[in-house]
């Protein structure tokens, strides 16, 4: 990610935080805008062209989306195209990120991080489902309908919107990658970090509470825990937060011991 894109994302996120009237309809409109911009190289090129006057880029948004989107969505999209992006694809990613964050804002009481994580595990455990959702040959709307059916009654409206929208235009990204990124974005929007905990057996509520408190103290922010049962851990835990890995598993200690004995 280039520095221009990093700054652009920060600005659009601040605009979302300051906006009023952000609901799931706005989030859905931003997802639709991201698909439209991503599907047209001419449109994405025009909106991401930093050499073009800002007024010209604003006019393109007004002409293409003004009558189709709500004023809130148009305003947020306009803020996005006013920024300088490292590439046209970064702009598309940025609008998509804005849509994910808007969904998180729209339904603050829903446990979107956990629901997205659980669905990503469902996909990981079902190769046929992952293939169906990730195939370039599949119909985009049919993929969205499939995900909506799978999540119906099992997840919040915000989670369903995010998942169904992302699978319709994966842009050469694996479904699990899309869901993982969305989980982290939702957590970040809510001022939290996400930790994936690998354990040989299910953790008790008390263990989860203690681990969450310890990680929150270590990282200086609230940490949401997602647990994966992994028999190869043998005992102890392996925790991953972004690029940090805390490995206190028996398997890790045995591997270290074998390496020392071999040396």
C-alpha positions in Angstrom: 0.0 0.0 0.0 1.5 3.3 -1.1 1.7 6.3 1.2 -0.8 8.2 -0.9 -3.4 5.4 -0.4 -2.6 5.3 3.4 -3.4 9.0 3.7 -6.5 8.7 1.5 -7.9 5.9 3.7 -7.3 7.9 6.8 -9.1 10.9 5.4 -12.1 8.8 4.2 -12.4 7.1 7.5 -12.4 10.4 9.3 -15.2 11.5 6.9 -17.2 8.5 7.8 -16.7 9.1 11.5 -18.0 12.6 11.1 -21.0 11.7 9.0 -24.5 11.4 10.2 -27.3 9.2 8.8 -25.0 6.3 8.0 -27.2 3.2 7.9 -27.1 -0.1 6.1 -28.7 1.4 3.0 -25.7 3.8 2.8 -23.3 0.8 3.3 -25.1 -1.1 0.5 -24.9 1.9 -1.8 -21.1 2.2 -1.2 -20.7 -1.5 -2.0 -22.6 -1.0 -5.2 -20.5 2.0 -6.1 -17.3 0.0 -5.5 -18.5 -2.7 -7.9 -19.5 -0.2 -10.5 -16.1 1.6 -10.3 -14.2 -1.6 -10.3 -16.1 -3.0 -13.3 -15.2 0.0 -15.5 -11.5 0.8 -16.1 -12.6 4.0 -17.7 -14.6 5.1 -14.7 -12.0 4.0 -12.1 -9.2 5.7 -14.2 -11.1 8.9 -14.3 -11.9 9.0 -10.6 -8.4 8.0 -9.5 -6.5 10.3 -11.9 -4.7 12.7 -9.5 -3.7 14.8 -12.5 -7.4 15.7 -13.1 -8.8 18.7 -11.3 -10.7 17.7 -8.1 -13.7 19.5 -9.4 -13.7 17.3 -12.5 -13.7 14.2 -10.4 -16.5 15.5 -8.2 -18.5 16.1 -11.4 -18.0 12.5 -12.5 -19.4 11.3 -9.2 -22.4 13.6 -9.4 -23.1 12.7 -13.0 -22.7 8.9 -12.6 -24.0 8.4 -9.0 -25.9 11.6 -8.0 -29.3 10.3 -8.9 -28.7 6.7 -7.8 -27.2 7.1 -4.4 -28.4 8.9 -1.2 -26.8 12.2 -0.4 -24.8 10.6 2.5 -23.3 8.0 0.2 -22.6 10.5 -2.5 -20.8 12.8 0.0 -18.6 9.9 1.2 -17.9 8.7 -2.3 -17.0 12.3 -3.3 -14.6 12.6 -0.3 -12.9 9.3 -1.6 -12.4 10.6 -5.1 -11.1 13.9 -3.9 -8.1 12.1 -2.4 -4.9 11.0 -4.1 -4.6 7.2 -4.5 -1.6 5.2 -5.5 -3.6 3.3 -8.1 -7.1 3.0 -9.5 -7.4 -0.4 -7.8 -6.5 1.2 -4.5 -9.4 3.6 -5.0 -11.8 0.6 -5.5 -10.4 -1.1 -2.4 -10.8 2.2 -0.5 -14.5 2.6 -1.4 -15.1 -1.1 -0.5 -13.3 -0.5 2.8 -15.5 2.5 3.4 -18.6 0.3 2.8 -17.4 -2.3 5.3 -16.8 0.4 7.9 -20.2 1.9 7.2 -21.9 -1.4 7.8 -20.0 -1.7 11.1 -21.2 1.8 12.1 -24.8 1.1 11.0 -25.3 -1.9 13.3 -23.1 -1.2 16.4 -24.7 -3.8 18.6 -24.1 -6.7 16.2 -21.1 -9.0 16.8 -20.0 -8.6 13.2 -16.4 -9.6 13.8 -17.4 -12.9 15.4 -20.0 -13.7 12.7 -17.6 -12.9 9.9 -14.9 -15.1 11.5 -17.3 -18.0 12.0 -18.4 -17.8 8.3 -14.8 -17.7 7.2 -14.3 -21.0 9.2 -17.3 -22.5 7.5 -15.8 -21.6 4.1 -12.4 -23.0 5.2 -14.0 -26.3 6.3 -16.0 -26.7 3.1 -13.7 -26.8 0.0 -16.7 -27.1 -2.4 -18.3 -24.0 -0.9 -15.0 -22.1 -1.2 -14.6 -23.2 -4.8 -18.2 -22.2 -5.6 -17.8 -18.7 -4.1 -14.3 -18.2 -5.5 -14.8 -19.4 -9.1 -14.4 -16.7 -11.7 -17.0 -18.5 -13.8 -19.8 -18.3 -11.3 -22.6 -15.7 -11.5 -22.0 -12.9 -9.1 -25.6 -12.4 -8.0 -25.9 -16.2 -7.5 -22.9 -16.2 -5.2 -24.5 -13.3 -3.2 -27.8 -15.2 -3.0 -26.0 -18.4 -1.8 -24.2 -16.5 1.0 -27.4 -14.8 2.0 -29.1 -18.1 2.3 -26.3 -19.6 4.3 -26.3 -16.7 6.8 -30.1 -16.2 6.9 -31.2 -16.2 10.5 -27.7 -17.0 11.7 -26.0 -13.6 11.3 -26.8 -9.9 11.6 -27.9 -7.8 8.6 -24.6 -6.0 8.6 -22.6 -9.2 8.5 -24.9 -10.6 5.7 -24.5 -7.4 3.7 -20.7 -7.4 4.0 -20.3 -11.1 3.1 -22.8 -11.1 0.2 -21.3 -7.9 -1.2 -17.6 -9.1 -1.0 -18.2 -12.5 -2.7 -19.9 -10.8 -5.7 -16.6 -9.2 -6.7 -13.6 -10.9 -5.2 -11.1 -9.3 -7.7 -8.7 -12.4 -7.6 -8.8 -12.5 -3.8 -9.7 -15.7 -1.9 -13.0 -15.6 0.0 -11.3 -16.3 3.3 -8.9 -13.4 2.6 -11.8 -11.1 1.9 -13.6 -12.1 5.1 -10.5 -11.9 7.2 -9.8 -8.3 6.0 -13.4 -7.3 6.6 -13.2 -8.7 10.2 -10.1 -6.6 10.9 -11.7 -3.5 9.4 -14.9 -3.9 11.5 -12.8 -4.3 14.6 -10.6 -1.3 13.8 -13.7 0.9 13.1 -14.9 -0.1 16.6 -11.6 0.6 18.2 -10.6 -3.0 18.7 -8.0 -5.5 17.6 -8.7 -9.0 16.6 -6.8 -12.0 18.0 -7.0 -15.5 16.5 -6.3 -18.0 19.2 -5.3 -21.5 18.2 -5.9 -24.1 20.9 -6.0 -27.9 21.1 -9.3 -27.8 23.0 -12.1 -25.3 23.5 -11.4 -22.6 26.1 -13.7 -22.0 29.0 -15.4 -18.7 29.4 -13.1 -17.8 32.3 -10.0 -18.6 30.2 -11.3 -16.5 27.4 -12.0 -13.6 29.7 -8.5 -13.8 31.3 -6.7 -14.0 27.9 -8.8 -11.1 26.5 -7.9 -9.0 29.5 -4.2 -9.8 29.3 -4.1 -9.1 25.6 -6.0 -5.8 26.0 -3.6 -4.7 28.6 -0.6 -5.7 26.4 -1.9 -3.9 23.3 -3.5 -0.9 25.0 -6.9 -1.5 23.4 -9.8 -3.9 23.5 -9.0 -7.2 21.9 -11.7 -9.5 20.4 -10.9 -13.2 20.5 -11.6 -15.7 17.7 -10.8 -19.3 18.7 -9.7 -22.1 16.3 -9.5 -25.6 17.6 -6.2 -27.0 16.2 -5.0 -30.5 17.5 -1.5 -29.8 16.2 -1.1 -27.2 19.0 -0.9 -30.2 21.4 -1.2 -27.9 24.5 -1.0 -24.3 25.4 -1.9 -21.6 22.9 -0.8 -19.8 19.8 -2.2 -16.3 19.4 -1.9 -14.2 16.3 -2.7 -10.4 16.2 -2.0 -8.9 12.8 1.7 -9.7 12.3 2.4 -10.6 15.9 2.5 -14.3 16.9 2.6 -15.3 20.5 3.4 -19.0 20.6 3.1 -20.7 24.0 2.2 -24.1 22.6 3.7 -27.5 23.6 4.4 -28.2 19.9 6.4 -25.1 19.6 8.5 -25.9 22.6 9.1 -29.4 21.4 10.2 -28.0 18.0 12.6 -25.7 19.7 14.0 -28.6 21.8 14.5 -30.8 18.7 16.3 -28.0 16.9 18.7 -27.5 19.9 19.4 -31.2 20.1 20.1 -31.3 16.4 22.5 -28.4 16.7 
